Amino acid sequence: MFKLITALIQWALFLGVTGGLVDVTIAMRREAAHAHQVGLISLSRLNHALVDPQKDSRIRPRGH
């Protein structure tokens, strides 16, 4: 009887883990399809917003 209960618990855990993996895989597939439809994202506007070339920066590249 103990082996039967242990086997049922192991089977339930296995089904739970595999079900979770399937859900994560489906969610990743949806996100990948959405990213493919949107296309590549250009970060140049974000870079210019973070580092304004017109302002005097205290951080300078080496050799300058």
C-alpha positions as CSV (number, residue, x, y, z in Angstrom):
1,M,0.0,0.0,0.0
2,F,2.9,2.4,0.8
3,K,4.5,1.8,-2.6
4,L,1.2,2.6,-4.3
5,I,0.8,5.9,-2.4
6,T,4.4,6.8,-3.1
7,A,4.0,6.0,-6.8
8,L,0.8,8.1,-7.0
9,I,2.6,11.0,-5.3
10,Q,5.5,10.7,-7.6
11,W,3.2,10.6,-10.6
12,A,1.3,13.6,-9.5
13,L,4.6,15.6,-9.0
14,F,5.8,14.5,-12.4
15,L,2.5,15.6,-14.0
16,G,2.7,18.9,-12.2
17,V,6.3,19.6,-13.3
18,T,5.6,18.7,-16.9
19,G,2.4,20.7,-17.0
20,G,4.3,23.7,-15.7
21,L,7.0,23.3,-18.3
22,V,4.4,23.1,-21.0
23,D,2.8,26.3,-19.8
24,V,6.1,28.1,-19.8
25,T,7.0,26.8,-23.3
26,I,3.6,28.0,-24.6
27,A,4.1,31.4,-23.0
28,M,7.6,31.7,-24.5
29,R,6.3,30.7,-27.9
30,R,3.7,33.5,-27.7
31,E,6.3,36.1,-26.7
32,A,8.7,35.0,-29.4
33,A,5.9,35.3,-32.0
34,H,5.0,38.8,-30.7
35,A,8.7,39.9,-30.8
36,H,9.0,38.6,-34.4
37,Q,5.9,40.6,-35.5
38,V,7.1,43.8,-33.8
39,G,10.6,43.5,-35.3
40,L,13.9,44.7,-34.0
41,I,13.9,47.5,-31.5
42,S,16.3,50.4,-32.0
43,L,17.9,51.7,-28.8
44,S,19.5,54.7,-30.3
45,R,16.9,57.1,-29.0
46,L,17.3,55.7,-25.5
47,N,21.1,56.0,-25.8
48,H,20.8,59.6,-26.8
49,A,18.4,60.3,-24.0
50,L,20.8,58.8,-21.5
51,V,24.0,60.3,-22.9
52,D,23.3,63.8,-24.2
53,P,26.3,64.7,-26.4
54,Q,25.7,68.4,-25.9
55,K,26.3,68.3,-22.2
56,D,29.8,68.3,-20.7
57,S,30.4,64.9,-19.2
58,R,32.8,64.3,-16.4
59,I,33.3,60.7,-17.6
60,R,35.6,60.8,-20.6
61,P,37.1,57.9,-22.6
62,R,40.7,56.9,-21.9
63,G,43.3,58.9,-23.8
64,H,41.3,62.1,-23.9
